Amino acid sequence: MNAEVIIVGGGIIGCAAAYHLAKEGVQVLVLEGSENIGNGGSTRNGGGVRQSGRDPRELPLAMYAIQHLWKNLSEMLDTDVEYYQHGNLRLGSTEKHRDILTGLTERGVKCGLDVRMIDGDEARQINPFLSEEVTCASWCPTDGHENPLMATMGYYKMARRLGAHFISGEQVTEIRKIKGAARQVVTASGNVYEGEKIIVAAGYESRFIASTVGIDIPMQPVLLETLVTEAVSPMFWQMLGTADADFYGHQTTHGSFVFGLNSGYEPYAKPGKPLSSSIASSAACRGIMHYFPSLSEIKIVRSWAGWMDSCADHVPVISTVEEVPGLILACGFTGHGFGISPAVGLLLSQLAMEQEPVLDLQAFRYDRFA
């Protein structure tokens, strides 16, 4: 099967790129290695749509996504993505936390972001469920959260409606060059697909796939874990985080709370499908109850884990590759990819169509590691 653009990876970034390309009438084929669309980090994350706390290089993508895309996404995709723009509180209780949050805030302000430091009392005015342990916080009123599964499925369904083709359970093992350019994609089943452009957006697997044409992206897998509670009556709609990044999360439309954490257990995780651990959930709960004692009686109903593709300098690779014409990389998102995914999907479509991107991508070029 041939297509103008082949996308390797059926996560939210691959689906968003497929949507934008199909909307422009481009023939698109998406190959997903697992049996399910969005089976990687796209549906295993905390759903944060935030600008605060980001690397200054990445911040313009987050700001563009929030200003131009997230607010209209439910209508655009004909799917309720459960988007809430009720701000982000990043919490602290020590002077060290204050220093961390102040540095993050100052960097955001320099980039034009509406974010400021507040004391514990003002934080409790915004969220009265906070404990007296909170002595400081950063506050970004334009941040928010939404449902990762609904957003991923929304892009997938609308891309299909516009003519994009998806094949799941088709694991890509190799890219082949023809006359020096990336043109063919080979899968484990032995199928060969040909396209004029190949976008690799397959999380950490992107490293192995790109290596088949001599390209190495400095990434490593990092295990992230998430827990979800039973549903309770609405309490607050802010996105939450901490200075130490020991947990982050929010309350969902359904009423349950979703909290994510980085357990540090990746050296001990089994290869293949990631599994969450009871130890990590317990550790996260201690941190959550430290700041939100009113949540201490709420029951955890399940937990899950996922691998993120952590890049060497903690910002993604969104780039054409000079050595391999026709190849476009979208990986190394380091756990920050979901909130910027609408902007990244648009940018990838523009790269594939050889249009001028709406944002400067110089900081995300592959050759920055040279």
C-alpha positions in Angstrom: 0.0 0.0 0.0 1.3 3.4 -0.9 0.5 6.9 0.5 1.8 10.4 0.2 2.7 10.4 3.9 3.3 7.4 6.2 3.1 8.0 9.9 4.7 5.5 12.2 2.9 5.6 15.6 -0.8 5.8 16.4 -0.6 8.0 19.5 -2.1 11.4 19.9 0.8 13.1 18.0 0.5 10.7 15.0 -3.2 10.9 15.0 -3.1 14.8 15.2 -0.7 14.9 12.3 -2.9 12.5 10.3 -5.9 14.7 11.0 -4.2 17.9 9.8 -2.8 16.2 6.7 -6.1 14.5 5.8 -7.9 17.8 6.2 -5.6 19.2 3.5 -6.4 16.3 1.2 -3.1 14.5 1.7 -3.2 10.7 1.4 -2.1 9.4 4.8 -1.4 6.0 6.2 -0.8 5.5 10.0 0.9 2.3 11.2 0.5 1.4 14.9 2.6 -1.4 16.3 0.1 -2.4 19.1 -3.4 -3.6 18.6 -4.9 -0.4 20.0 -4.6 3.2 19.0 -3.0 5.4 21.6 -1.7 2.4 23.6 1.5 4.2 24.6 1.9 7.4 26.6 -1.0 9.1 24.9 -3.6 7.4 27.0 -1.3 6.7 30.0 -0.7 10.2 31.1 -2.2 12.6 33.6 -4.0 14.8 31.1 -2.2 18.1 31.9 -2.5 21.0 29.4 0.0 23.3 31.0 2.4 26.1 30.0 3.9 26.7 33.5 7.0 24.8 34.5 8.1 24.2 30.9 11.5 24.6 29.3 11.5 28.0 27.6 12.3 26.3 24.3 9.1 24.3 24.6 6.8 27.0 26.0 5.8 28.6 22.6 4.3 25.3 21.5 2.3 25.0 24.7 1.1 28.6 24.5 0.1 28.2 20.8 -1.8 25.0 21.5 -3.7 26.7 24.4 -4.4 29.9 22.6 -5.4 28.5 19.2 -6.3 24.8 19.4 -7.3 23.3 22.8 -10.2 25.7 23.3 -11.9 24.6 20.0 -10.8 21.0 20.0 -14.1 19.4 21.1 -15.9 21.2 18.2 -13.1 20.6 15.8 -13.0 16.8 16.5 -16.8 16.4 17.1 -15.7 14.7 20.4 -16.0 16.1 24.0 -12.4 16.0 25.1 -13.4 17.3 28.6 -11.2 20.4 28.5 -11.0 22.5 31.6 -9.1 25.7 31.7 -9.2 26.5 35.4 -5.5 27.1 36.0 -2.5 25.2 37.4 -1.3 25.3 41.0 2.2 24.1 41.5 2.6 23.7 45.3 5.4 24.0 47.7 6.0 23.8 51.5 9.7 24.7 52.0 12.2 27.4 51.1 13.7 25.0 48.7 10.3 24.6 47.0 9.9 28.4 46.9 13.3 28.7 45.1 12.3 26.1 42.6 8.9 27.6 41.9 10.4 31.1 41.7 12.9 30.1 39.1 10.2 28.3 37.0 7.9 31.4 37.3 10.6 33.9 36.3 11.5 31.9 33.2 7.8 31.7 32.2 7.3 35.5 32.7 10.3 36.2 30.5 8.6 34.2 27.7 5.4 36.2 28.1 3.4 33.7 30.1 0.8 34.9 32.6 2.2 33.1 35.7 3.0 34.4 39.2 4.1 33.3 42.7 1.5 33.3 45.4 1.6 32.6 49.1 -0.2 29.8 50.9 -3.2 31.9 51.9 -3.9 32.9 48.3 -3.4 29.4 47.1 -6.1 28.3 49.6 -8.4 31.1 48.3 -8.1 29.5 44.9 -8.4 25.9 46.3 -9.8 25.7 49.8 -9.0 22.0 50.1 -5.3 22.7 50.4 -3.7 22.0 53.8 -1.8 24.6 55.9 1.4 22.8 54.8 1.2 24.8 51.6 3.3 28.0 52.0 3.8 28.9 48.4 2.7 28.1 44.9 3.0 29.2 41.3 -0.3 30.1 39.7 -1.0 30.0 35.9 -4.7 30.8 35.3 -4.7 29.8 31.6 -3.4 26.2 32.3 -5.8 23.3 32.5 -6.4 19.6 31.8 -8.5 17.2 29.7 -9.1 13.6 29.0 -6.2 12.0 27.1 -8.2 9.0 25.8 -11.0 11.2 24.4 -8.5 13.6 22.7 -6.6 10.8 21.1 -9.7 9.0 20.0 -11.2 12.3 18.7 -8.2 12.9 16.5 -8.2 9.3 15.3 -11.9 9.2 14.4 -11.9 12.6 12.7 -8.7 11.7 10.7 -10.4 8.5 9.5 -13.5 10.5 8.6 -11.4 12.7 6.5 -9.8 9.8 4.7 -6.7 8.8 6.6 -6.0 5.0 6.8 -4.9 3.3 10.0 -3.5 -0.2 10.4 -3.0 -1.4 14.0 -1.0 -4.4 15.0 1.6 -3.5 12.3 4.9 -3.1 14.0 7.5 -1.2 12.0 11.0 -2.8 12.0 12.8 -0.9 9.3 12.9 2.2 7.1 14.5 1.8 3.7 16.0 4.4 1.5 15.6 4.7 -2.3 18.1 6.9 -4.1 19.2 8.3 -0.7 15.7 9.3 0.5 13.5 7.5 3.1 10.7 6.0 1.0 9.7 2.5 2.4 8.5 1.2 5.7 8.9 -2.5 6.5 6.9 -4.2 9.2 7.3 -7.4 11.3 4.6 -9.1 9.2 6.8 -8.6 6.1 4.7 -5.9 4.5 6.3 -3.0 2.7 4.7 0.4 2.5 5.9 3.3 0.4 5.5 7.0 0.9 7.0 10.3 -0.2 7.4 11.4 3.5 7.8 9.2 6.6 6.9 10.7 10.0 8.3 8.6 12.9 6.2 9.4 16.1 6.5 6.1 18.0 7.7 7.1 21.4 10.9 5.4 22.5 10.6 2.9 19.7 11.4 5.8 17.4 15.1 5.4 18.4 15.3 1.8 17.0 13.3 2.6 13.9 15.4 5.7 13.0 18.6 3.7 13.6 17.8 1.6 10.6 18.7 4.5 8.4 21.7 5.5 10.6 20.0 8.1 12.8 20.3 8.0 16.6 18.2 10.1 18.9 19.6 10.2 22.4 16.7 9.0 24.4 16.0 6.5 27.2 12.8 5.0 28.6 11.5 6.3 31.9 8.6 4.7 33.7 5.6 6.8 34.7 2.8 5.6 36.9 -0.8 6.8 37.3 -3.5 6.0 39.8 -7.3 6.8 39.7 -9.7 7.1 42.6 -13.3 6.3 43.0 -15.7 9.1 41.8 -16.8 11.7 44.3 -18.7 15.0 44.1 -17.0 17.9 42.3 -14.4 19.5 44.5 -12.1 21.6 42.3 -11.0 21.8 38.7 -7.5 23.2 38.8 -4.6 21.1 37.5 -2.2 20.3 40.3 1.6 19.8 40.6 4.4 20.2 43.1 7.8 21.8 43.2 9.4 18.4 43.7 7.3 16.9 40.9 6.4 14.0 43.2 2.8 14.0 41.9 0.5 15.8 39.6 -3.2 15.4 38.7 -6.7 16.7 38.7 -10.4 15.8 39.2 -12.1 14.4 36.1 -15.6 15.1 34.7 -16.6 11.7 36.0 -15.6 12.7 39.5 -12.6 10.5 40.0 -9.1 12.0 40.6 -6.2 11.0 38.4 -2.7 11.4 39.8 0.5 10.7 38.1 4.0 10.1 39.4 7.5 9.1 38.4 8.4 6.1 40.6 12.0 5.6 39.6 11.4 1.9 39.2 12.2 1.6 35.6 15.5 -0.3 36.3 13.4 -3.0 37.9 10.4 -3.0 35.5 9.8 -6.1 33.3 10.4 -5.6 29.6 7.4 -5.1 27.4 4.1 -4.0 28.9 4.8 -1.7 31.9 3.2 -2.6 35.2 2.5 -0.2 38.1 3.7 -1.0 41.6 1.9 -0.8 45.0 5.0 0.9 46.5 4.8 3.8 44.0 1.1 4.4 44.6 1.6 4.4 48.4 4.4 6.9 48.1 2.3 9.2 45.8 -0.6 9.0 48.2 1.5 10.2 51.1 2.5 13.2 49.1 -1.1 13.9 48.0 -2.5 13.6 51.6 0.3 16.0 52.8 -1.3 18.7 50.6 -4.9 17.5 50.4 -5.9 15.8 53.7 -9.5 15.9 52.6 -8.7 13.2 50.0 -7.3 10.8 52.5 -10.5 8.6 52.7 -11.0 8.3 49.0 -10.3 4.8 47.6 -7.9 4.0 44.8 -9.7 1.8 42.2 -6.9 1.1 39.8 -3.4 2.1 38.6 -1.4 1.8 35.5 2.0 2.6 34.1 3.6 3.7 30.8 7.0 4.4 29.2 8.0 7.9 28.3 10.7 8.7 25.8 13.1 10.9 27.8 15.4 13.0 25.6 18.9 13.9 26.6 18.1 17.6 26.9 14.5 17.1 28.0 12.9 18.7 25.0 11.6 16.9 21.9 12.9 16.3 18.5 10.5 17.7 15.9 12.6 17.8 12.8 13.4 16.9 9.2 16.7 15.1 8.9 19.2 16.5 6.4 21.1 13.2 6.0 17.9 11.3 5.2 15.5 13.4 3.0 11.9 12.4 3.4 12.3 11.4 7.1 10.6 13.5 9.8 11.1 12.8 13.5 8.6 13.5 16.3 9.9 11.9 19.6 11.8 12.5 22.8 8.8 14.3 24.4 10.0 13.5 27.9 6.5 13.3 29.4 5.6 16.7 28.1 4.1 15.7 24.8 0.4 15.6 25.5 -0.2 19.2 26.3 1.6 20.4 23.1 0.3 17.6 20.9 -2.3 19.7 19.0 0.4 22.2 18.0 2.9 19.4 17.2 0.4 17.6 14.9 -0.1 20.8 13.0 3.6 21.5 12.7 4.3 17.9 11.5 1.7 18.3 8.8 3.3 21.5 7.6 6.8 19.9 7.5 5.4 17.0 5.5 3.7 19.4 3.1 6.9 21.4 2.9 5.1 24.5 4.2 6.6 27.2 6.5 5.8 26.0 10.1 3.7 28.4 12.2 6.3 28.2 14.9 10.1 28.3 14.9 11.4 24.7 15.2 15.1 25.4 15.3 15.4 24.4 19.0 13.9 21.0 18.2 16.1 20.0 15.3 17.7 16.6 15.3 21.1 18.0 14.4 21.3 20.0 17.7 23.1 16.9 19.2 25.9 17.1 16.6 
